[in-house]
Amino acid sequence: MTVMLKKVDSDRSKASTTGNGSAEGKLGRPILTVSLMALGVVYGDIGTSPLYALRECFHGSHPLPATPANVLGILSLIFWALTLVISVKYLLFLMRADNRGEGGILALLALLIPRQHLSPVQRRFLLPLGLFGAALLYGDGVITPAISVLSAVEGLKVAAPALEAFVLPTTILILIGIFLFQSRGTAGVGAIFGPVMTIWFSTIALLGISGIMRAPEVIAAVNPLHGALFFRENGWLAFLVLGSVFLVVTGGEALYADMGHFGPRPIRLAWFFFVLPSLILNYFGQGALLLIRPVETSEPFYNLAPGWALYPLVILATLATVIASQAVISGAFSLTRQAMLLGYSPRFRLVQTSSEEIGQVYLPAVNWGLMLTTVVLVLGFGSSANLAGAYGVAVTTTMVITTILAFFLMVHRWRWHAIAAGFLAGLFLVVDLSFFGANLLKIAHGGWFPFAVGVAVFTLMTTWRQGRELLGKRLHGAREQLEDFIDELNAVPPHRVPGTAVFMTGRPSGTPPILHHHLAHNQVLHEQVIVLTVLTEEVPRVPAADRVTITMMPEGFSRVILHYGFMQSPNVPVALRECGLLGLPVDLEHTTYYLARETIISTSRWSGMMQWQEMLFAFMSRNSLASTAFFNIPAEQVVELGQQVEI
């Protein structure tokens, strides 16, 4: 006889897609305060683009002469790119697609995959496509700190040309400092992020106004005809420059991914009433400067400032780029944790840096990998102008993938007619594919690097997932039901000892092989036996009230299933302590945890994976973090039973 003590809501795949979210309420603060906080986290990346975006259009790999027609044409493209891509696509449309308040490409993917009416072909197509888009964000994660900090420090050359030799060393020191600080978390400096970015956006707006006052005719660039004329006059060269124009919208994916921190309303409020006006004023101010002095295309941002303000502006720009880098690095940590919990990454050591904010985590291995790659990038490319050639390929690819996923969301989740969904997605794709095509031409100029990073991460994710599925089949096969195992024990009862034994297993049904292995070798069982499974649901968070399912069984056995969201960190001892409230008391001081440790051996026989994939999976498995640390289990209470598995 079995008794179910707690039943968890079975429809966990249901998620809000209204765009209202719940983050605003949980913060419990006035919306203006939350909007101020959002400035420091959400808009750091896109907010520092004025440092280099317009410069690259006239001084990059495909430079244009700063004629009035070209200046107005590029400013028109910038204005409408910010309007259509950021304002319409991300702020007004995609932020309606939230997975219980969380945004980002993985959350968007999680909304689609569980839908039963998606065909197997669609599911097999969408899953790897979404994973590839997520993997490409790692390429963005290493380039954003490099190009942002380097472009800020390059202001020293404008203030004092003799300081040019100090640009690279200063940039590297700042970047190393950023990564060294990660272990302390963002809570300590989070309070100043918003105010610093408020000062930053106010400053660039004032600089822009000062430039516009000198050439008010620049305002005419809001007319889209200037953009159309720019293409007619410059032809192929205009298409090439789109790769530089795209730099003004590179933060779109980041702000969508950060939606869960604050909710859509504060993010929209900050954008439409403060961030967007500040950016447009500054870009138009730089354009006005070029109308007056066309020769100053090397640093139009810093040339807007009076001489006395250059050093303070460099310091402020450096602070802003540090904040932008912090947001991207934290995003890489969050993405890695989601991949681990969803089964697409081996386990890494994870440190929760805040007892209040679950999203603040630190992964040392990811941190040092990002730091090393970023420093190598700065040394290898040498300037932000060279790095701009590598920037954009990964982000544009992710934007295209996001639009494709959004189409399927509209049809299968929101029940839009396919024609209406195709029309809207088609409009977005026209813009996305234009930027994508222009950025593909950057591959020879360094764009291959972030693309290679994305391909490498995607290969690791898919290899790990495929390997774990293959390993599960090798280990479990047709597994005996736990009820049948208990019945067999009644025939030949083993010796029982005091205490509790917790046998960890990845499947919520059947008898775990480690239980068979333990009984066969030790011929003894504890008085209380818990078969425990930790499941990660395809929702960001599972409420504490729905955390535990307990099934009581005869002979002191029970099955416990713990449910966590992909934004949560599992803690097995804490969950077991809560079992006492549900009628299953557990003495944690006298509990032994039994875990399996598989050693993967690659063989020449066909397993469904290529030979090199088998070897890669075996390497990742050997270096994966032990379950004890990942599930916060006390190491002194763990017994690991090893097993060699051939694949």
VMD Tcl script that draws the C-alpha trace (Angstrom):
set ca {
  {0.00 0.00 0.00}
  {1.27 3.48 -0.85}
  {0.07 6.81 0.50}
  {0.52 10.14 -1.31}
  {1.15 12.87 1.26}
  {1.59 15.84 -1.04}
  {0.49 16.26 -4.60}
  {2.23 18.84 -6.72}
  {0.37 20.73 -9.44}
  {0.85 18.49 -12.45}
  {0.49 21.21 -15.05}
  {3.79 22.90 -14.38}
  {4.25 23.77 -17.97}
  {1.61 26.43 -17.68}
  {3.19 29.83 -17.61}
  {2.13 33.40 -17.90}
  {2.48 34.87 -21.34}
  {0.54 38.03 -20.74}
  {3.60 40.17 -20.25}
  {2.35 41.46 -16.92}
  {4.82 39.37 -14.93}
  {5.07 39.22 -11.21}
  {8.42 40.86 -10.62}
  {6.98 44.27 -9.96}
  {4.87 43.05 -7.06}
  {7.55 40.94 -5.44}
  {9.98 43.85 -5.26}
  {7.45 45.76 -3.20}
  {8.85 49.17 -4.18}
  {7.45 52.19 -6.04}
  {7.63 51.79 -9.80}
  {9.92 54.82 -10.19}
  {12.41 53.28 -7.76}
  {12.31 49.97 -9.62}
  {12.76 51.80 -12.93}
  {15.85 53.52 -11.50}
  {17.25 50.13 -10.45}
  {16.55 48.77 -13.94}
  {18.80 51.45 -15.44}
  {21.83 49.88 -13.82}
  {21.12 46.27 -14.75}
  {19.06 46.25 -17.93}
  {20.40 49.19 -19.94}
  {24.13 49.07 -19.28}
  {24.92 47.32 -22.57}
  {22.80 49.39 -24.94}
  {23.52 52.56 -22.93}
  {27.26 52.48 -23.66}
  {26.88 51.97 -27.42}
  {27.21 55.75 -28.15}
  {30.89 55.40 -27.26}
  {31.63 53.56 -30.51}
  {28.53 52.97 -32.68}
  {28.40 56.17 -34.77}
  {32.20 56.28 -34.94}
  {32.27 52.85 -36.60}
  {29.88 54.02 -39.32}
  {32.34 56.68 -40.49}
  {35.66 55.39 -39.17}
  {35.25 51.58 -39.13}
  {36.15 48.78 -41.53}
  {33.86 50.30 -44.22}
  {34.26 54.06 -43.64}
  {32.03 56.62 -45.28}
  {32.79 60.30 -45.90}
  {30.93 62.43 -43.34}
  {28.86 64.33 -45.91}
  {25.55 65.89 -44.75}
  {23.56 63.32 -46.76}
  {25.50 60.40 -45.22}
  {25.25 61.80 -41.69}
  {21.48 62.31 -41.94}
  {21.02 58.93 -43.61}
  {22.90 57.00 -40.92}
  {21.18 58.92 -38.12}
  {17.83 58.03 -39.70}
  {18.82 54.34 -39.73}
  {19.88 54.58 -36.08}
  {16.63 56.28 -35.06}
  {14.44 53.71 -36.77}
  {16.56 50.77 -35.64}
  {16.06 51.84 -32.02}
  {12.36 52.37 -32.67}
  {11.57 49.15 -34.53}
  {13.97 46.68 -32.90}
  {14.07 47.84 -29.28}
  {10.84 49.79 -28.79}
  {8.46 47.70 -30.90}
  {9.95 44.21 -31.08}
  {11.42 43.83 -27.60}
  {9.67 46.33 -25.32}
  {6.13 46.19 -26.73}
  {5.96 42.69 -28.22}
  {8.44 40.15 -26.82}
  {8.01 41.29 -23.23}
  {4.48 39.92 -23.48}
  {6.11 36.47 -23.82}
  {7.28 35.73 -20.30}
  {7.63 32.39 -18.55}
  {6.14 33.25 -15.14}
  {7.85 36.63 -15.24}
  {11.16 35.46 -16.71}
  {12.37 36.45 -20.17}
  {15.18 35.49 -22.50}
  {15.60 32.93 -25.24}
  {15.67 29.92 -22.88}
  {12.46 31.08 -21.19}
  {10.90 31.57 -24.64}
  {12.01 28.08 -25.62}
  {10.58 26.63 -22.40}
  {7.17 28.08 -23.33}
  {7.17 26.16 -26.59}
  {8.72 22.75 -25.98}
  {6.09 21.32 -23.56}
  {3.17 22.11 -25.89}
  {1.73 18.74 -26.87}
  {0.35 19.90 -30.19}
  {3.80 20.77 -31.55}
  {4.77 18.09 -34.01}
  {7.88 15.99 -33.32}
  {9.53 17.60 -36.35}
  {8.87 21.10 -34.98}
  {10.16 20.11 -31.55}
  {13.33 18.59 -33.01}
  {13.84 21.79 -35.02}
  {13.05 24.36 -32.32}
  {15.00 22.82 -29.45}
  {18.47 22.85 -31.07}
  {17.71 26.21 -32.70}
  {16.90 27.79 -29.33}
  {19.92 26.19 -27.70}
  {22.18 27.53 -30.44}
  {20.78 31.02 -29.89}
  {21.47 30.72 -26.16}
  {24.99 29.43 -26.82}
  {25.76 32.45 -29.00}
  {25.14 34.74 -26.02}
  {28.43 33.52 -24.56}
  {30.20 35.10 -27.53}
  {28.47 38.36 -26.67}
  {29.47 37.84 -23.04}
  {33.19 37.97 -23.79}
  {33.13 40.78 -26.37}
  {30.87 43.23 -24.51}
  {33.26 43.81 -21.56}
  {36.23 44.05 -23.91}
  {34.78 46.56 -26.39}
  {32.92 48.61 -23.76}
  {35.81 49.14 -21.34}
  {38.36 49.59 -24.13}
  {36.25 52.24 -25.90}
  {35.82 54.14 -22.62}
  {39.53 54.12 -21.76}
  {40.41 55.20 -25.30}
  {39.05 58.59 -24.30}
  {42.46 59.13 -22.70}
  {43.91 59.51 -26.21}
  {41.54 62.40 -26.86}
  {42.31 64.09 -23.54}
  {46.08 63.58 -23.84}
  {47.53 61.80 -26.92}
  {50.69 61.00 -24.93}
  {48.63 58.60 -22.78}
  {47.87 56.28 -25.70}
  {50.46 53.74 -24.50}
  {48.51 53.33 -21.26}
  {45.19 52.45 -22.90}
  {45.68 48.69 -23.21}
  {47.31 48.13 -19.77}
  {44.62 50.23 -18.08}
  {41.86 48.34 -19.88}
  {43.27 44.96 -18.88}
  {43.65 46.01 -15.23}
  {40.03 47.21 -15.14}
  {38.78 44.00 -16.75}
  {40.73 41.81 -14.32}
  {39.32 43.87 -11.45}
  {35.77 43.33 -12.74}
  {36.21 39.55 -12.84}
  {38.01 39.41 -9.49}
  {35.07 41.23 -7.91}
  {32.52 38.66 -9.13}
  {33.07 36.36 -6.15}
  {31.68 39.07 -3.86}
  {28.42 39.31 -5.80}
  {26.61 42.37 -7.11}
  {24.66 43.12 -3.94}
  {27.41 45.32 -2.53}
  {27.50 47.67 -5.49}
  {23.97 47.19 -6.80}
  {22.74 50.25 -4.94}
  {25.02 52.56 -6.96}
  {24.37 51.00 -10.38}
  {21.10 52.87 -10.92}
  {22.33 56.30 -9.78}
  {25.56 56.01 -11.83}
  {23.62 55.10 -14.97}
  {21.18 57.94 -14.26}
  {24.14 60.34 -14.25}
  {25.47 58.66 -17.40}
  {22.26 58.97 -19.41}
  {21.73 62.54 -18.18}
  {25.29 63.43 -19.23}
  {25.07 61.95 -22.72}
  {21.70 63.67 -23.19}
  {23.19 67.05 -22.24}
  {26.17 66.46 -24.54}
  {23.75 65.62 -27.33}
  {21.68 68.74 -26.75}
  {24.81 70.90 -26.88}
  {25.69 69.38 -30.25}
  {22.17 69.70 -31.68}
  {22.06 73.39 -30.71}
  {25.06 73.97 -32.98}
  {23.38 72.29 -35.98}
  {19.61 72.00 -35.42}
  {19.08 70.78 -38.98}
  {20.22 67.35 -37.81}
  {16.71 66.78 -36.39}
  {15.50 66.19 -39.95}
  {17.06 62.70 -39.71}
  {13.89 61.38 -38.05}
  {12.42 61.35 -41.56}
  {12.89 57.77 -42.89}
  {13.35 59.15 -46.41}
  {16.92 60.08 -45.44}
  {17.61 56.42 -44.73}
  {16.08 55.38 -48.04}
  {18.11 58.02 -49.93}
  {21.23 56.83 -48.13}
  {20.73 53.34 -49.58}
  {19.97 54.70 -53.04}
  {23.12 56.82 -53.12}
  {25.57 54.37 -51.57}
  {24.21 51.01 -52.67}
  {26.36 48.08 -51.53}
  {28.45 50.28 -49.21}
  {25.26 51.30 -47.37}
  {24.48 47.64 -46.76}
  {27.98 47.10 -45.36}
  {27.53 50.03 -42.96}
  {24.42 48.33 -41.52}
  {26.84 46.12 -39.59}
  {27.99 49.23 -37.72}
  {24.49 50.69 -37.37}
  {23.50 47.44 -35.64}
  {25.83 48.31 -32.74}
  {23.15 50.70 -31.41}
  {20.73 47.80 -30.68}
  {23.10 45.10 -29.39}
  {21.56 45.24 -25.90}
  {18.10 44.08 -27.03}
  {18.51 40.42 -26.11}
  {20.08 41.38 -22.77}
  {17.17 43.59 -21.71}
  {14.67 40.84 -22.64}
  {16.67 38.28 -20.63}
  {16.78 40.63 -17.61}
  {13.00 41.15 -17.58}
  {12.55 38.78 -14.62}
  {14.54 41.06 -12.32}
  {12.11 43.97 -12.46}
  {9.10 43.15 -14.63}
  {8.16 44.74 -17.96}
  {6.47 47.90 -16.66}
  {9.48 49.51 -14.96}
  {11.74 48.52 -17.88}
  {9.36 50.09 -20.41}
  {8.97 53.22 -18.28}
  {12.75 53.68 -18.03}
  {13.18 53.15 -21.78}
  {10.50 55.40 -23.22}
  {10.87 58.28 -20.77}
  {14.62 58.35 -20.15}
  {16.91 55.90 -21.95}
  {15.56 56.25 -25.51}
  {15.45 60.08 -25.46}
  {18.99 60.20 -24.02}
  {20.38 57.86 -26.68}
  {18.68 59.66 -29.57}
  {19.82 63.06 -28.30}
  {23.42 61.86 -28.05}
  {23.51 60.18 -31.45}
  {21.97 63.24 -33.05}
  {24.42 65.45 -31.14}
  {27.35 63.45 -32.52}
  {25.81 63.75 -35.98}
  {25.48 67.52 -35.59}
  {29.17 67.69 -34.67}
  {30.06 65.82 -37.86}
  {27.92 68.23 -39.89}
  {30.00 71.10 -38.52}
  {33.42 69.36 -38.40}
  {33.37 66.34 -40.75}
  {37.03 65.51 -40.02}
  {36.33 64.51 -36.38}
  {35.08 61.01 -37.15}
  {37.64 59.18 -34.97}
  {36.01 60.04 -31.61}
  {32.75 61.98 -32.14}
  {31.48 61.04 -28.67}
  {34.39 62.54 -26.73}
  {34.70 65.48 -29.13}
  {31.22 66.58 -28.05}
  {32.60 67.41 -24.60}
  {34.51 70.60 -23.73}
  {38.18 70.13 -22.91}
  {37.78 70.55 -19.15}
  {35.20 67.74 -19.03}
  {37.21 65.05 -20.84}
  {38.83 63.42 -17.81}
  {35.60 63.32 -15.75}
  {33.80 61.96 -18.84}
  {36.38 59.18 -19.26}
  {35.92 58.21 -15.60}
  {32.12 58.26 -15.92}
  {32.26 56.26 -19.18}
  {34.53 53.70 -17.53}
  {32.10 53.30 -14.63}
  {29.21 52.89 -17.09}
  {31.09 50.23 -19.06}
  {31.99 48.40 -15.85}
  {28.28 48.26 -15.02}
  {27.47 47.10 -18.58}
  {30.11 44.38 -18.27}
  {28.77 43.32 -14.88}
  {25.30 42.77 -16.31}
  {26.59 40.64 -19.19}
  {28.85 38.54 -16.95}
  {26.02 37.96 -14.48}
  {23.85 36.95 -17.43}
  {26.43 34.31 -18.42}
  {26.31 32.91 -14.86}
  {22.51 32.79 -14.94}
  {22.47 31.16 -18.37}
  {24.93 28.48 -17.24}
  {22.86 27.69 -14.17}
  {19.75 27.32 -16.31}
  {21.64 25.01 -18.69}
  {22.85 22.88 -15.76}
  {19.39 22.48 -14.29}
  {17.79 21.75 -17.65}
  {20.38 19.03 -18.33}
  {22.41 20.76 -21.05}
  {25.60 21.37 -19.09}
  {27.78 19.46 -16.66}
  {27.65 20.72 -13.10}
  {29.93 23.58 -12.07}
  {30.57 24.89 -8.58}
  {27.91 27.50 -7.90}
  {28.04 30.11 -5.14}
  {24.91 31.97 -4.08}
  {26.18 35.51 -3.43}
  {22.97 36.87 -1.92}
  {20.61 35.39 0.65}
  {17.78 37.57 -0.69}
  {18.13 37.58 -4.48}
  {18.19 34.08 -5.97}
  {19.41 35.43 -9.32}
  {22.74 36.55 -7.86}
  {25.08 33.61 -8.37}
  {28.78 33.15 -9.04}
  {30.37 30.30 -11.00}
  {34.17 30.38 -10.60}
  {34.98 28.18 -13.62}
  {32.81 30.29 -15.95}
  {34.20 33.51 -14.46}
  {37.85 32.62 -15.04}
  {37.11 31.33 -18.53}
  {35.39 34.61 -19.44}
  {38.23 36.66 -17.92}
  {40.96 34.80 -19.81}
  {39.06 35.04 -23.10}
  {38.29 38.74 -22.64}
  {41.92 39.65 -21.87}
  {43.12 37.65 -24.88}
  {40.58 39.51 -27.03}
  {41.85 42.91 -25.90}
  {45.46 41.95 -26.54}
  {44.66 40.29 -29.85}
  {42.47 43.02 -31.36}
  {44.21 45.99 -29.75}
  {41.45 48.60 -30.16}
  {37.70 48.95 -29.87}
  {37.55 49.72 -33.61}
  {39.02 46.29 -34.39}
  {36.74 44.64 -31.84}
  {33.72 46.25 -33.48}
  {34.44 44.05 -36.48}
  {33.89 40.99 -34.28}
  {30.86 42.40 -32.50}
  {27.35 41.77 -33.73}
  {27.53 38.42 -35.53}
  {26.43 36.41 -32.50}
  {23.76 38.88 -31.38}
  {22.14 39.22 -34.81}
  {21.95 35.43 -35.12}
  {20.26 35.20 -31.72}
  {17.81 37.95 -32.71}
  {16.80 36.03 -35.84}
  {16.31 32.85 -33.80}
  {14.22 34.77 -31.24}
  {11.91 36.01 -34.00}
  {11.47 32.46 -35.36}
  {10.61 31.16 -31.88}
  {8.20 34.07 -31.42}
  {6.32 33.05 -34.59}
  {5.69 29.56 -33.22}
  {4.70 31.08 -29.89}
  {2.10 33.29 -31.57}
  {0.60 30.37 -33.48}
  {0.75 27.59 -30.87}
  {0.56 29.49 -27.58}
  {-1.34 32.67 -28.31}
  {-3.55 31.03 -30.96}
  {-2.93 33.70 -33.60}
  {-3.86 32.93 -37.17}
  {-0.78 31.75 -39.08}
  {-1.14 34.57 -41.63}
  {-1.25 37.31 -38.96}
  {1.67 35.73 -37.05}
  {3.63 35.32 -40.29}
  {3.04 38.95 -41.27}
  {4.34 40.33 -37.95}
  {7.24 37.89 -37.75}
  {8.03 38.68 -41.38}
  {8.30 42.40 -40.60}
  {10.71 41.67 -37.76}
  {12.69 39.26 -39.93}
  {13.16 41.85 -42.67}
  {15.02 44.04 -40.19}
  {16.76 41.15 -38.40}
  {17.96 39.48 -41.60}
  {19.22 42.80 -42.99}
  {21.40 43.26 -39.93}
  {22.31 39.56 -39.96}
  {23.47 39.70 -43.57}
  {25.52 42.84 -42.99}
  {27.18 41.31 -39.92}
  {28.02 38.07 -41.74}
  {30.41 40.15 -43.81}
  {32.30 40.86 -40.58}
  {33.32 37.22 -40.18}
  {36.64 37.76 -41.96}
  {37.34 40.79 -39.73}
  {36.94 38.94 -36.42}
  {33.27 38.02 -36.51}
  {34.31 34.37 -36.65}
  {35.36 34.51 -32.99}
  {31.98 34.93 -31.20}
  {30.43 32.58 -33.75}
  {33.10 29.98 -32.96}
  {32.44 30.44 -29.24}
  {28.73 29.85 -29.83}
  {29.34 26.74 -31.93}
  {31.71 25.36 -29.27}
  {29.22 25.96 -26.44}
  {26.38 24.48 -28.51}
  {28.47 21.37 -29.19}
  {29.20 20.96 -25.48}
  {25.52 21.39 -24.55}
  {24.16 18.94 -27.10}
  {26.92 16.39 -26.43}
  {26.22 16.49 -22.70}
  {22.48 16.12 -23.19}
  {22.83 13.26 -25.67}
  {25.43 11.55 -23.50}
  {23.28 11.72 -20.36}
  {20.32 10.24 -22.23}
  {22.51 7.42 -23.55}
  {23.96 6.83 -20.09}
  {20.46 6.63 -18.62}
  {19.52 3.92 -21.11}
  {22.70 1.97 -20.38}
  {22.19 2.13 -16.60}
  {18.47 1.70 -16.24}
  {16.93 -0.11 -19.21}
  {13.68 -1.77 -18.11}
  {13.78 -0.84 -14.44}
  {12.08 -2.86 -11.72}
  {9.26 -1.08 -9.93}
  {10.04 -0.07 -6.35}
  {6.89 -1.86 -5.08}
  {8.14 -5.13 -6.60}
  {11.55 -4.62 -5.02}
  {9.95 -4.17 -1.59}
  {7.89 -7.34 -2.08}
  {11.09 -9.27 -2.81}
  {12.62 -7.95 0.41}
  {9.76 -9.45 2.40}
  {10.76 -12.92 1.18}
  {14.35 -12.58 2.44}
  {14.45 -9.59 4.83}
  {17.91 -8.02 5.17}
  {19.38 -6.79 8.43}
  {18.09 -3.27 9.27}
  {20.21 -0.69 11.09}
  {19.12 2.58 12.76}
  {19.10 5.82 10.78}
  {18.01 7.04 7.38}
  {19.44 6.20 3.97}
  {18.75 8.54 1.06}
  {19.34 7.01 -2.37}
  {19.62 9.69 -5.06}
  {18.28 8.84 -8.50}
  {17.55 10.86 -11.61}
  {14.28 9.08 -12.43}
  {11.05 9.50 -10.48}
  {10.01 5.87 -11.00}
  {11.50 2.41 -10.66}
  {14.20 1.11 -8.32}
  {17.53 2.96 -8.60}
  {20.49 0.72 -9.55}
  {22.47 2.12 -6.62}
  {19.94 0.60 -4.19}
  {20.43 -2.84 -5.77}
  {24.19 -2.32 -5.76}
  {24.26 -1.33 -2.08}
  {22.10 -4.23 -0.92}
  {24.03 -6.80 -2.98}
  {27.39 -5.76 -1.55}
  {26.53 -4.72 2.02}
  {23.56 -7.03 2.79}
  {22.03 -4.37 5.04}
  {19.47 -1.57 4.92}
  {18.64 1.37 7.17}
  {15.36 1.40 9.05}
  {14.20 4.39 6.98}
  {14.91 4.36 3.22}
  {14.18 7.39 1.04}
  {14.43 7.18 -2.74}
  {14.94 10.81 -3.73}
  {14.71 12.51 -7.11}
  {15.35 16.17 -7.90}
  {13.39 17.37 -10.93}
  {13.93 20.67 -12.72}
  {10.68 21.96 -14.18}
  {10.51 24.08 -17.32}
  {9.39 27.11 -15.32}
  {11.68 29.67 -13.66}
  {10.59 29.00 -10.06}
  {8.48 26.47 -8.20}
  {6.78 27.82 -5.05}
  {7.93 26.33 -1.75}
  {4.41 25.00 -1.12}
  {4.73 22.86 -4.27}
  {8.30 21.75 -3.65}
  {7.83 18.22 -2.27}
  {5.90 15.11 -3.29}
  {6.04 12.21 -0.81}
  {4.79 8.68 -1.46}
  {4.80 6.50 1.65}
  {5.50 2.78 1.10}
  {5.72 -0.36 3.27}
  {8.81 -1.53 5.16}
  {10.01 2.00 5.98}
  {10.39 3.01 2.33}
  {9.25 6.31 0.84}
  {9.75 8.09 -2.45}
  {10.45 11.83 -2.31}
  {10.41 14.01 -5.41}
  {11.71 17.58 -5.14}
  {10.62 20.12 -7.74}
  {12.72 23.20 -8.59}
  {12.53 25.80 -11.34}
  {15.43 26.38 -13.71}
  {16.24 29.66 -11.92}
  {16.55 27.97 -8.51}
  {19.42 26.17 -6.79}
  {18.51 22.77 -5.25}
  {19.20 22.21 -1.55}
  {18.41 18.63 -0.54}
  {18.92 18.86 3.27}
  {16.63 21.89 3.51}
  {13.94 20.10 1.49}
  {14.25 16.95 3.64}
  {13.79 19.06 6.75}
  {10.50 20.31 5.30}
  {9.36 16.69 4.86}
  {8.70 16.56 8.62}
  {5.80 18.98 8.16}
  {4.27 16.51 5.70}
  {4.42 13.48 7.95}
  {7.88 12.16 7.06}
  {10.29 13.14 9.84}
  {13.97 12.90 8.85}
  {16.82 13.04 11.38}
  {19.39 14.85 9.27}
  {22.21 14.19 11.73}
  {21.78 10.43 11.30}
  {21.19 10.41 7.55}
  {23.50 8.83 4.97}
  {23.28 9.84 1.32}
  {24.08 7.23 -1.34}
  {25.10 8.51 -4.76}
  {26.30 6.75 -7.91}
  {29.51 7.86 -9.59}
  {29.81 6.62 -13.15}
  {33.11 6.33 -15.00}
  {32.45 6.63 -18.72}
  {34.51 4.47 -21.07}
  {34.34 5.23 -24.78}
  {34.34 2.17 -27.04}
  {34.47 1.62 -30.79}
  {30.98 0.15 -31.00}
  {28.18 2.36 -32.36}
  {26.19 4.00 -29.57}
  {24.36 6.76 -31.40}
  {27.20 9.24 -30.81}
  {30.33 9.92 -32.82}
  {33.59 8.64 -31.34}
  {34.84 12.15 -30.62}
  {31.54 12.98 -28.90}
  {31.87 9.92 -26.67}
  {35.39 11.00 -25.68}
  {34.21 14.58 -25.09}
  {31.30 13.38 -22.96}
  {33.62 11.14 -20.93}
  {35.95 14.10 -20.32}
  {33.08 16.39 -19.23}
  {31.69 13.65 -16.98}
  {35.05 13.17 -15.24}
  {35.36 16.91 -14.58}
  {31.75 17.57 -13.62}
  {31.08 18.84 -10.12}
  {30.07 16.07 -7.73}
  {26.39 15.84 -6.83}
  {27.22 16.49 -3.18}
  {28.28 20.08 -3.84}
  {25.60 20.75 -6.45}
  {22.76 19.59 -4.18}
  {24.35 21.12 -1.03}
  {24.71 17.70 0.65}
  {27.20 17.46 3.56}
  {30.22 15.61 2.17}
  {30.88 13.75 5.44}
  {27.48 12.06 5.17}
  {27.90 10.80 1.60}
  {28.74 7.32 0.34}
  {29.60 7.16 -3.37}
  {29.40 3.86 -5.24}
  {31.41 3.78 -8.44}
  {30.47 2.02 -11.66}
  {32.17 1.77 -15.06}
  {29.86 2.24 -18.02}
  {30.83 1.55 -21.63}
  {29.23 3.63 -24.37}
}
mol new
graphics top color blue
foreach p $ca { graphics top sphere $p radius 0.5 }
foreach p [lrange $ca 0 end-1] q [lrange $ca 1 end] { graphics top cylinder $p $q radius 0.2 }
display resetview
